[in-house]
Amino acid sequence: MGEFSLTHILLLAILGLIFFGPSRLPQLGQGLGKAIRGFKQGLNEIDVDPKDIQDHKQVNHTSQQATQSQKQTETQNS
């Protein structure tokens, strides 16, 4: 279960021909190929450097401290 056999692939091909017709299938395949290619290129463009992650954590920590300080100031002024 969960595996594609030759029967499954043939059934999908026949259903594709019935629903989309022989003239439309190449266009659908081309669109799917472009979408997959674009997705892979997007994944390859993501460049995460451990130093960038550490910098982000430091900025986030500083931001949290500033928020807490602001809340304390507002409480004292009320």
N, CA, C and O atoms as CSV, one atom per row, in Angstrom:
chain,resi,resn,atom,element,x,y,z
A,1,MET,N,N,0.837,-1.178,0.000
A,1,MET,CA,C,0.000,0.000,0.000
A,1,MET,C,C,0.883,1.244,0.000
A,1,MET,O,O,1.926,1.261,0.654
A,2,GLY,N,N,0.481,2.277,-0.721
A,2,GLY,CA,C,1.261,3.493,-0.771
A,2,GLY,C,C,2.298,3.492,-1.876
A,2,GLY,O,O,3.000,4.487,-2.058
A,3,GLU,N,N,2.410,2.404,-2.615
A,3,GLU,CA,C,3.367,2.333,-3.708
A,3,GLU,C,C,2.619,2.383,-5.033
A,3,GLU,O,O,1.510,1.863,-5.152
A,4,PHE,N,N,3.233,3.010,-6.019
A,4,PHE,CA,C,2.627,3.066,-7.345
A,4,PHE,C,C,3.104,1.875,-8.161
A,4,PHE,O,O,4.306,1.657,-8.312
A,5,SER,N,N,2.171,1.117,-8.679
A,5,SER,CA,C,2.515,0.028,-9.579
A,5,SER,C,C,2.243,0.482,-11.008
A,5,SER,O,O,1.753,1.589,-11.234
A,6,LEU,N,N,2.559,-0.365,-11.953
A,6,LEU,CA,C,2.323,-0.045,-13.355
A,6,LEU,C,C,0.837,0.176,-13.611
A,6,LEU,O,O,0.467,1.030,-14.417
A,7,THR,N,N,-0.009,-0.580,-12.936
A,7,THR,CA,C,-1.461,-0.432,-13.096
A,7,THR,C,C,-1.923,0.946,-12.645
A,7,THR,O,O,-2.751,1.569,-13.309
A,8,HIS,N,N,-1.402,1.423,-11.533
A,8,HIS,CA,C,-1.773,2.751,-11.040
A,8,HIS,C,C,-1.370,3.845,-12.032
A,8,HIS,O,O,-2.142,4.763,-12.310
A,9,ILE,N,N,-0.172,3.733,-12.548
A,9,ILE,CA,C,0.325,4.740,-13.485
A,9,ILE,C,C,-0.507,4.744,-14.766
A,9,ILE,O,O,-0.851,5.808,-15.281
A,10,LEU,N,N,-0.830,3.557,-15.282
A,10,LEU,CA,C,-1.660,3.482,-16.486
A,10,LEU,C,C,-3.052,4.051,-16.234
A,10,LEU,O,O,-3.598,4.746,-17.091
A,11,LEU,N,N,-3.622,3.768,-15.088
A,11,LEU,CA,C,-4.944,4.289,-14.751
A,11,LEU,C,C,-4.919,5.814,-14.678
A,11,LEU,O,O,-5.833,6.473,-15.174
A,12,LEU,N,N,-3.888,6.376,-14.068
A,12,LEU,CA,C,-3.759,7.835,-14.010
A,12,LEU,C,C,-3.583,8.439,-15.403
A,12,LEU,O,O,-4.129,9.503,-15.692
A,13,ALA,N,N,-2.828,7.768,-16.258
A,13,ALA,CA,C,-2.631,8.265,-17.620
A,13,ALA,C,C,-3.943,8.254,-18.396
A,13,ALA,O,O,-4.243,9.207,-19.115
A,14,ILE,N,N,-4.718,7.199,-18.261
A,14,ILE,CA,C,-6.015,7.113,-18.947
A,14,ILE,C,C,-6.966,8.183,-18.431
A,14,ILE,O,O,-7.652,8.835,-19.217
A,15,LEU,N,N,-7.011,8.369,-17.116
A,15,LEU,CA,C,-7.878,9.412,-16.553
A,15,LEU,C,C,-7.434,10.801,-17.014
A,15,LEU,O,O,-8.269,11.666,-17.277
A,16,GLY,N,N,-6.137,11.011,-17.109
A,16,GLY,CA,C,-5.628,12.289,-17.602
A,16,GLY,C,C,-6.052,12.545,-19.035
A,16,GLY,O,O,-6.428,13.663,-19.389
A,17,LEU,N,N,-5.991,11.508,-19.860
A,17,LEU,CA,C,-6.432,11.655,-21.249
A,17,LEU,C,C,-7.925,11.944,-21.334
A,17,LEU,O,O,-8.362,12.748,-22.158
A,18,ILE,N,N,-8.700,11.292,-20.487
A,18,ILE,CA,C,-10.152,11.496,-20.512
A,18,ILE,C,C,-10.501,12.914,-20.071
A,18,ILE,O,O,-11.291,13.589,-20.732
A,19,PHE,N,N,-9.925,13.370,-18.967
A,19,PHE,CA,C,-10.299,14.674,-18.415
A,19,PHE,C,C,-9.702,15.855,-19.176
A,19,PHE,O,O,-10.368,16.875,-19.353
A,20,PHE,N,N,-8.459,15.729,-19.627
A,20,PHE,CA,C,-7.778,16.877,-20.215
A,20,PHE,C,C,-7.602,16.780,-21.724
A,20,PHE,O,O,-7.433,17.802,-22.390
A,21,GLY,N,N,-7.637,15.593,-22.264
A,21,GLY,CA,C,-7.461,15.437,-23.706
A,21,GLY,C,C,-5.996,15.423,-24.088
A,21,GLY,O,O,-5.147,15.917,-23.345
A,22,PRO,N,N,-5.698,14.853,-25.252
A,22,PRO,CA,C,-4.292,14.713,-25.662
A,22,PRO,C,C,-3.613,16.044,-25.990
A,22,PRO,O,O,-2.388,16.136,-25.923
A,23,SER,N,N,-4.374,17.062,-26.339
A,23,SER,CA,C,-3.738,18.336,-26.688
A,23,SER,C,C,-3.344,19.143,-25.454
A,23,SER,O,O,-2.445,19.982,-25.523
A,24,ARG,N,N,-3.998,18.900,-24.346
A,24,ARG,CA,C,-3.761,19.700,-23.139
A,24,ARG,C,C,-2.709,19.086,-22.213
A,24,ARG,O,O,-2.097,19.801,-21.420
A,25,LEU,N,N,-2.492,17.778,-22.302
A,25,LEU,CA,C,-1.548,17.104,-21.396
A,25,LEU,C,C,-0.117,17.643,-21.492
A,25,LEU,O,O,0.509,17.834,-20.450
A,26,PRO,N,N,0.434,17.899,-22.683
A,26,PRO,CA,C,1.801,18.454,-22.718
A,26,PRO,C,C,1.912,19.807,-22.018
A,26,PRO,O,O,2.925,20.096,-21.380
A,27,GLN,N,N,0.883,20.628,-22.134
A,27,GLN,CA,C,0.898,21.929,-21.458
A,27,GLN,C,C,0.894,21.748,-19.945
A,27,GLN,O,O,1.600,22.457,-19.228
A,28,LEU,N,N,0.098,20.800,-19.462
A,28,LEU,CA,C,0.054,20.546,-18.019
A,28,LEU,C,C,1.392,20.013,-17.514
A,28,LEU,O,O,1.863,20.413,-16.449
A,29,GLY,N,N,2.002,19.107,-18.282
A,29,GLY,CA,C,3.305,18.571,-17.902
A,29,GLY,C,C,4.375,19.645,-17.883
A,29,GLY,O,O,5.226,19.670,-16.994
A,30,GLN,N,N,4.331,20.530,-18.863
A,30,GLN,CA,C,5.302,21.621,-18.926
A,30,GLN,C,C,5.130,22.567,-17.741
A,30,GLN,O,O,6.114,22.998,-17.139
A,31,GLY,N,N,3.893,22.886,-17.410
A,31,GLY,CA,C,3.632,23.763,-16.265
A,31,GLY,C,C,4.085,23.135,-14.960
A,31,GLY,O,O,4.649,23.811,-14.099
A,32,LEU,N,N,3.836,21.842,-14.815
A,32,LEU,CA,C,4.260,21.133,-13.605
A,32,LEU,C,C,5.781,21.102,-13.506
A,32,LEU,O,O,6.344,21.292,-12.428
A,33,GLY,N,N,6.445,20.862,-14.638
A,33,GLY,CA,C,7.910,20.848,-14.647
A,33,GLY,C,C,8.502,22.192,-14.256
A,33,GLY,O,O,9.472,22.252,-13.499
A,34,LYS,N,N,7.917,23.275,-14.773
A,34,LYS,CA,C,8.396,24.617,-14.426
A,34,LYS,C,C,8.180,24.909,-12.944
A,34,LYS,O,O,9.024,25.526,-12.294
A,35,ALA,N,N,7.043,24.461,-12.417
A,35,ALA,CA,C,6.758,24.699,-11.000
A,35,ALA,C,C,7.755,23.961,-10.113
A,35,ALA,O,O,8.252,24.520,-9.135
A,36,ILE,N,N,8.045,22.721,-10.449
A,36,ILE,CA,C,8.999,21.933,-9.657
A,36,ILE,C,C,10.392,22.545,-9.760
A,36,ILE,O,O,11.105,22.640,-8.760
A,37,ARG,N,N,10.784,22.961,-10.969
A,37,ARG,CA,C,12.093,23.580,-11.166
A,37,ARG,C,C,12.218,24.873,-10.358
A,37,ARG,O,O,13.252,25.129,-9.741
A,38,GLY,N,N,11.165,25.680,-10.368
A,38,GLY,CA,C,11.182,26.921,-9.592
A,38,GLY,C,C,11.268,26.661,-8.101
A,38,GLY,O,O,11.957,27.380,-7.376
A,39,PHE,N,N,10.566,25.629,-7.642
A,39,PHE,CA,C,10.614,25.272,-6.223
A,39,PHE,C,C,12.023,24.845,-5.825
A,39,PHE,O,O,12.527,25.259,-4.781
A,40,LYS,N,N,12.657,24.022,-6.649
A,40,LYS,CA,C,14.018,23.569,-6.346
A,40,LYS,C,C,15.006,24.733,-6.351
A,40,LYS,O,O,15.897,24.794,-5.504
A,41,GLN,N,N,14.854,25.656,-7.300
A,41,GLN,CA,C,15.736,26.822,-7.338
A,41,GLN,C,C,15.553,27.676,-6.094
A,41,GLN,O,O,16.522,28.210,-5.553
A,42,GLY,N,N,14.313,27.806,-5.641
A,42,GLY,CA,C,14.044,28.567,-4.424
A,42,GLY,C,C,14.700,27.932,-3.214
A,42,GLY,O,O,15.228,28.634,-2.351
A,43,LEU,N,N,14.670,26.605,-3.145
A,43,LEU,CA,C,15.327,25.916,-2.033
A,43,LEU,C,C,16.838,26.111,-2.083
A,43,LEU,O,O,17.479,26.272,-1.045
A,44,ASN,N,N,17.403,26.095,-3.277
A,44,ASN,CA,C,18.851,26.261,-3.410
A,44,ASN,C,C,19.298,27.684,-3.095
A,44,ASN,O,O,20.441,27.898,-2.692
A,45,GLU,N,N,18.414,28.653,-3.275
A,45,GLU,CA,C,18.776,30.045,-3.013
A,45,GLU,C,C,18.796,30.373,-1.523
A,45,GLU,O,O,19.401,31.362,-1.111
A,46,ILE,N,N,18.146,29.557,-0.729
A,46,ILE,CA,C,18.128,29.800,0.710
A,46,ILE,C,C,19.505,29.463,1.259
A,46,ILE,O,O,19.945,28.314,1.202
A,47,ASP,N,N,20.168,30.456,1.782
A,47,ASP,CA,C,21.513,30.280,2.319
A,47,ASP,C,C,21.494,30.733,3.772
A,47,ASP,O,O,21.476,31.929,4.062
A,48,VAL,N,N,21.498,29.769,4.676
A,48,VAL,CA,C,21.438,30.083,6.100
A,48,VAL,C,C,22.823,29.881,6.691
A,48,VAL,O,O,23.387,28.788,6.640
A,49,ASP,N,N,23.347,30.938,7.242
A,49,ASP,CA,C,24.656,30.913,7.873
A,49,ASP,C,C,24.449,30.860,9.389
A,49,ASP,O,O,23.657,31.640,9.918
A,50,PRO,N,N,25.136,29.966,10.099
A,50,PRO,CA,C,24.955,29.896,11.558
A,50,PRO,C,C,25.204,31.230,12.259
A,50,PRO,O,O,24.581,31.510,13.283
A,51,LYS,N,N,26.101,32.053,11.725
A,51,LYS,CA,C,26.362,33.366,12.317
A,51,LYS,C,C,25.121,34.250,12.219
A,51,LYS,O,O,24.818,35.005,13.143
A,52,ASP,N,N,24.398,34.155,11.089
A,52,ASP,CA,C,23.167,34.932,10.926
A,52,ASP,C,C,22.115,34.517,11.950
A,52,ASP,O,O,21.385,35.360,12.472
A,53,ILE,N,N,22.039,33.222,12.235
A,53,ILE,CA,C,21.076,32.736,13.227
A,53,ILE,C,C,21.423,33.291,14.598
A,53,ILE,O,O,20.534,33.716,15.335
A,54,GLN,N,N,22.706,33.292,14.951
A,54,GLN,CA,C,23.139,33.813,16.247
A,54,GLN,C,C,22.834,35.304,16.347
A,54,GLN,O,O,22.384,35.773,17.392
A,55,ASP,N,N,23.074,36.056,15.268
A,55,ASP,CA,C,22.766,37.490,15.266
A,55,ASP,C,C,21.274,37.718,15.466
A,55,ASP,O,O,20.874,38.628,16.193
A,56,HIS,N,N,20.450,36.896,14.825
A,56,HIS,CA,C,18.993,37.025,14.956
A,56,HIS,C,C,18.560,36.765,16.398
A,56,HIS,O,O,17.695,37.466,16.923
A,57,LYS,N,N,19.158,35.759,17.036
A,57,LYS,CA,C,18.810,35.461,18.430
A,57,LYS,C,C,19.187,36.635,19.333
A,57,LYS,O,O,18.442,36.982,20.249
A,58,GLN,N,N,20.342,37.242,19.073
A,58,GLN,CA,C,20.794,38.364,19.893
A,58,GLN,C,C,19.861,39.564,19.717
A,58,GLN,O,O,19.518,40.216,20.703
A,59,VAL,N,N,19.448,39.866,18.503
A,59,VAL,CA,C,18.530,40.978,18.250
A,59,VAL,C,C,17.191,40.702,18.911
A,59,VAL,O,O,16.596,41.608,19.494
A,60,ASN,N,N,16.706,39.472,18.832
A,60,ASN,CA,C,15.433,39.102,19.437
A,60,ASN,C,C,15.494,39.258,20.953
A,60,ASN,O,O,14.544,39.747,21.564
A,61,HIS,N,N,16.601,38.849,21.561
A,61,HIS,CA,C,16.759,38.964,23.012
A,61,HIS,C,C,16.778,40.436,23.429
A,61,HIS,O,O,16.147,40.808,24.418
A,62,THR,N,N,17.493,41.264,22.688
A,62,THR,CA,C,17.555,42.698,22.980
A,62,THR,C,C,16.179,43.332,22.848
A,62,THR,O,O,15.811,44.191,23.648
A,63,SER,N,N,15.425,42.916,21.851
A,63,SER,CA,C,14.072,43.442,21.642
A,63,SER,C,C,13.161,43.061,22.806
A,63,SER,O,O,12.353,43.875,23.255
A,64,GLN,N,N,13.286,41.840,23.290
A,64,GLN,CA,C,12.468,41.405,24.428
A,64,GLN,C,C,12.815,42.209,25.678
A,64,GLN,O,O,11.923,42.577,26.443
A,65,GLN,N,N,14.093,42.482,25.890
A,65,GLN,CA,C,14.495,43.273,27.052
A,65,GLN,C,C,13.923,44.683,26.966
A,65,GLN,O,O,13.473,45.229,27.974
A,66,ALA,N,N,13.934,45.270,25.788
A,66,ALA,CA,C,13.400,46.622,25.612
A,66,ALA,C,C,11.897,46.644,25.871
A,66,ALA,O,O,11.388,47.594,26.466
A,67,THR,N,N,11.192,45.621,25.437
A,67,THR,CA,C,9.745,45.543,25.662
A,67,THR,C,C,9.438,45.428,27.145
A,67,THR,O,O,8.522,46.084,27.641
A,68,GLN,N,N,10.195,44.601,27.861
A,68,GLN,CA,C,9.981,44.447,29.296
A,68,GLN,C,C,10.277,45.751,30.024
A,68,GLN,O,O,9.547,46.131,30.940
A,69,SER,N,N,11.327,46.428,29.629
A,69,SER,CA,C,11.683,47.703,30.250
A,69,SER,C,C,10.588,48.739,30.017
A,69,SER,O,O,10.262,49.512,30.918
A,70,GLN,N,N,10.029,48.757,28.827
A,70,GLN,CA,C,8.961,49.708,28.501
A,70,GLN,C,C,7.715,49.409,29.336
A,70,GLN,O,O,7.057,50.333,29.814
A,71,LYS,N,N,7.388,48.139,29.513
A,71,LYS,CA,C,6.219,47.772,30.319
A,71,LYS,C,C,6.415,48.191,31.776
A,71,LYS,O,O,5.479,48.663,32.421
A,72,GLN,N,N,7.629,48.019,32.292
A,72,GLN,CA,C,7.903,48.409,33.671
A,72,GLN,C,C,7.781,49.920,33.832
A,72,GLN,O,O,7.252,50.392,34.838
A,73,THR,N,N,8.257,50.670,32.868
A,73,THR,CA,C,8.165,52.132,32.914
A,73,THR,C,C,6.711,52.574,32.888
A,73,THR,O,O,6.328,53.478,33.630
A,74,GLU,N,N,5.899,51.951,32.045
A,74,GLU,CA,C,4.481,52.298,31.965
A,74,GLU,C,C,3.764,51.977,33.275
A,74,GLU,O,O,2.885,52.724,33.706
A,75,THR,N,N,4.141,50.868,33.906
A,75,THR,CA,C,3.521,50.477,35.173
A,75,THR,C,C,3.891,51.470,36.274
A,75,THR,O,O,3.043,51.832,37.090
A,76,GLN,N,N,5.139,51.907,36.305
A,76,GLN,CA,C,5.587,52.843,37.326
A,76,GLN,C,C,4.953,54.220,37.140
A,76,GLN,O,O,4.696,54.909,38.127
A,77,ASN,N,N,4.698,54.628,35.922
A,77,ASN,CA,C,4.109,55.940,35.649
A,77,ASN,C,C,2.603,55.968,35.899
A,77,ASN,O,O,2.019,57.045,36.022
A,78,SER,N,N,1.977,54.819,35.976
A,78,SER,CA,C,0.516,54.784,36.182
A,78,SER,C,C,0.121,54.968,37.614
A,78,SER,O,O,-1.068,54.961,37.932
